[in-house]
Amino acid sequence: MGLYYRIFLKFILTAIGIVLISALPALFDGMKLDISSYISTLMTIASGLMQPFAVTYEHLQTDYFLFPDIWPLWGYSMTLLFVSFIIAFLFALILTFISMIVAGKLRKIIRGILFIGESVPDILVIGLAIMTAILVNKHTNLPFFSIASFGDKQVFILPIIVLTILPTVFFYRSMMYDFEEEISRQYIDVAKSKRLSMYSVLFIHVFRNAIIHIFLHSKSIIWFMLSNLLMIEYAFNIDGLMRFMFMHRSLPVLAIGLLMMFIPIYMMQAIGQIVIEKITGKQVEV
């Protein structure tokens, strides 16, 4: 089965699955199954997907069209998510390279510190970050330490920092495990015997072979970030897509919102899959 066919088929099947899951609340009438209501809701969602510009949502007892109102919310949430994801990946990669170069004892200390950080609950990280921002803003009045959005004023830096912390730890743990596993293989000894520098060995050989496992682990990290994104949007009073879907629980709105979140995430992972398969010649799946 060709690479692009596999990616397209999985995209279609996953999109169908999202639609089917979006209608699940209509399947239950108390403790009983209501098949007719589920099918009716599926038809409503399908109609909304075929005519998305006709879908409406209710706010303060007034109906508004979902489009184009949803685009700024989607853009805000996607900016926070993808910027945080990229920063977490790059920062963890830099930490991993540094850790692989330093002495073994120092490497164990770094891993121990980050292991403790990994065990900290998400809500505690968000709470501590907000308290820190309040203290810094109170004593320094720095504009980039704004702790909430108000009206047209949007806050980016602090939510991105908070959303980046735990994914960085998760990426670092995964990268360290994969790098150490790769560097123990025999081909690394052959590379070192050719008098290649440690930087060359890590970047050319180790990273190239470890990237598949890192890529596979990144999928669970980005879905973990999505769950945190809802808390962050509420904590910082952000008008984002996650908060919007939670507030307006219309099933067609939920289905469209989930698909709008899914499509760019899937595209990013599909691009990663294409690049990795072309470079390594090994098959991976998004």
C-alpha positions in Angstrom: 0.0 0.0 0.0 1.5 3.4 -1.0 2.5 6.0 1.5 0.1 8.7 0.3 -2.8 6.2 0.0 -2.2 5.1 3.6 -2.2 8.6 4.9 -5.4 9.6 3.0 -7.2 6.4 4.0 -6.4 6.9 7.7 -7.5 10.5 7.4 -10.9 9.6 6.0 -11.5 6.8 8.6 -10.4 9.0 11.5 -12.6 11.9 10.3 -15.6 9.5 10.1 -14.7 8.2 13.6 -14.8 11.8 15.0 -18.2 12.4 13.5 -19.5 9.1 14.9 -18.1 9.9 18.4 -19.5 13.5 18.3 -23.0 12.1 18.0 -22.6 9.7 21.0 -24.4 11.8 23.5 -27.6 11.3 21.5 -27.2 7.6 21.7 -28.2 7.4 25.3 -31.6 8.3 26.8 -30.8 7.8 30.5 -29.7 4.1 30.7 -31.4 3.2 27.4 -30.0 3.2 23.9 -31.8 5.5 21.5 -30.7 4.4 18.1 -33.2 6.6 16.2 -32.0 9.8 18.1 -28.4 8.8 17.3 -29.1 8.4 13.6 -31.0 11.7 13.5 -28.2 13.5 15.2 -25.7 12.0 12.7 -27.8 13.3 9.9 -27.9 16.7 11.5 -24.1 16.7 11.9 -23.6 15.5 8.3 -25.9 18.3 7.1 -23.9 20.8 9.1 -20.6 19.5 7.6 -22.0 19.8 4.1 -23.3 23.3 4.8 -20.9 24.6 7.5 -21.7 28.3 6.9 -25.4 27.6 7.8 -24.5 26.2 11.3 -25.4 28.5 14.2 -24.7 28.6 17.9 -26.6 30.3 20.7 -25.1 33.0 22.9 -27.1 35.1 25.3 -30.3 33.7 23.8 -29.3 34.9 20.3 -28.3 32.7 17.4 -25.1 33.5 15.5 -23.5 31.9 12.5 -20.6 29.6 13.4 -18.5 30.9 10.5 -16.7 33.2 10.3 -16.8 33.7 14.1 -15.0 30.5 14.8 -11.9 31.3 12.8 -10.2 33.7 15.3 -10.8 31.2 18.1 -9.3 28.4 16.0 -6.3 30.5 15.1 -5.7 31.5 18.7 -5.8 27.9 19.9 -3.7 26.5 17.1 -1.1 29.2 17.6 -0.7 28.3 21.3 -0.7 24.6 20.5 1.8 24.5 17.7 4.2 27.1 19.0 4.3 25.3 22.3 4.8 21.9 20.6 7.7 23.2 18.5 9.4 24.9 21.4 9.0 21.8 23.6 10.5 19.6 20.9 13.5 21.9 20.2 14.3 22.6 23.8 14.1 18.9 24.7 16.4 18.1 21.8 18.9 20.7 22.9 18.8 19.3 26.5 19.3 15.8 25.1 22.3 16.7 23.1 23.8 18.5 26.1 23.0 15.5 28.4 24.6 13.1 26.0 27.8 15.1 25.9 28.2 15.8 29.6 29.5 13.2 32.2 27.3 10.3 33.2 26.8 11.5 36.8 25.6 14.9 35.7 23.3 13.2 33.2 21.7 11.2 36.0 21.1 14.4 38.1 19.4 16.1 35.1 17.2 13.1 34.5 16.3 12.9 38.2 15.3 16.6 38.3 13.1 16.2 35.2 11.6 13.0 36.5 10.4 14.9 39.5 9.0 17.6 37.3 7.2 15.0 35.2 5.3 13.8 38.3 3.9 17.3 39.1 0.2 17.5 38.2 -0.8 19.7 35.2 -3.1 21.9 37.3 -0.3 22.6 39.8 2.0 23.7 37.0 -0.6 26.1 35.7 -1.4 27.4 39.2 2.2 28.0 40.0 2.8 29.7 36.7 -0.1 32.1 37.2 1.0 32.9 40.8 4.6 33.6 39.5 3.3 35.8 36.7 1.2 37.8 39.2 4.2 38.4 41.4 6.4 39.4 38.5 3.8 41.6 37.0 3.1 43.3 40.3 6.8 44.1 41.0 8.0 44.8 37.5 4.9 45.6 35.4 6.5 43.8 32.4 3.9 43.7 29.5 4.8 40.2 28.4 3.8 38.8 31.8 0.1 39.6 31.2 -1.9 36.9 33.0 -5.2 37.0 31.1 -6.9 38.2 27.9 -9.4 41.0 28.0 -11.4 42.1 25.0 -9.1 42.6 22.0 -6.0 42.2 24.2 -4.6 38.6 23.7 -2.0 36.9 25.9 0.5 34.6 24.3 3.8 34.3 26.1 2.7 33.0 29.5 0.2 30.4 28.1 2.9 29.1 25.7 5.4 28.9 28.5 2.9 26.9 30.7 1.8 24.7 27.9 5.5 23.9 27.0 6.8 22.8 30.4 5.5 19.2 30.7 5.7 18.3 27.0 9.4 19.4 27.2 9.9 16.9 30.1 8.1 14.2 28.2 10.1 14.8 25.0 13.3 14.8 27.0 12.6 11.5 28.7 11.7 9.9 25.4 14.7 11.3 23.6 17.1 10.3 26.3 15.8 6.8 26.3 16.1 6.5 22.5 19.5 8.2 22.3 21.0 6.0 25.0 19.6 2.9 23.3 21.0 3.9 19.9 24.4 4.9 21.3 24.9 1.5 22.8 24.6 -0.2 19.4 27.6 -1.6 17.6 27.5 0.7 14.6 28.2 3.6 17.0 31.5 2.0 18.0 32.3 1.7 14.2 31.5 5.4 13.8 33.7 6.4 16.7 36.5 4.3 15.3 36.5 6.5 12.3 37.3 9.4 14.6 34.0 11.2 14.1 33.3 13.8 16.7 30.6 13.2 19.4 28.5 15.9 17.8 28.6 14.1 14.4 27.8 10.8 15.9 24.8 12.2 17.8 23.4 14.2 15.0 24.2 12.1 11.9 23.8 8.6 13.3 21.9 8.6 16.6 19.3 11.2 15.9 18.6 9.8 12.5 17.8 6.4 13.9 16.0 7.6 17.0 13.7 10.0 15.2 11.2 7.3 14.4 10.6 6.5 18.0 10.6 10.2 18.9 8.0 10.8 16.2 5.8 8.0 17.4 6.0 9.3 21.0 5.2 12.9 19.8 1.6 11.8 18.9 0.7 11.1 22.5 2.4 14.3 23.6 0.4 16.5 21.3 -2.9 14.9 22.4 -1.8 15.4 26.0 -1.3 19.1 25.2 -4.8 19.3 23.8 -6.2 18.3 27.2 -4.1 20.9 28.9 -5.1 23.5 26.4 -8.7 23.6 27.7 -7.5 24.3 31.2 -5.1 27.0 30.0 -7.8 28.7 28.0 -10.0 28.9 31.1 -7.1 29.9 33.4 -6.0 32.8 31.2 -9.5 33.8 30.1 -8.6 32.9 26.4 -11.3 33.0 23.8 -10.1 29.8 22.1 -11.7 26.9 20.2 -11.4 24.4 23.1 -13.2 26.7 25.5 -15.8 27.6 22.8 -16.7 24.0 22.2 -17.0 23.3 26.0 -19.3 26.3 26.4 -21.5 25.7 23.4 -22.3 22.0 23.5 -24.2 21.8 20.3 -23.2 18.5 18.7 -22.8 19.9 15.1 -20.5 22.6 16.7 -18.6 19.9 18.6 -18.1 17.9 15.4 -16.9 20.8 13.4 -14.6 22.0 16.2 -13.1 18.6 16.6 -12.4 18.3 12.9 -10.9 21.7 12.8 -8.5 20.7 15.6 -7.8 17.3 14.0 -7.0 18.4 10.4 -3.9 20.6 11.1 -2.6 18.1 13.7 -3.0 15.3 11.2 -1.4 17.3 8.5 1.6 18.0 10.7 2.0 14.3 11.6 1.5 13.3 7.9 4.3 15.6 6.8 6.5 14.2 9.5 5.7 10.6 8.4 6.5 11.5 4.8 9.8 13.1 5.7 10.9 10.2 8.0 9.9 7.5 5.6 11.8 9.2 2.7 14.9 9.7 4.9 15.1 6.4 6.7 13.3 4.2 4.3 11.3 2.7 7.2 7.5 2.6 7.5 5.9 4.6 10.2 2.2 5.4 10.9 0.5 8.6 12.0 
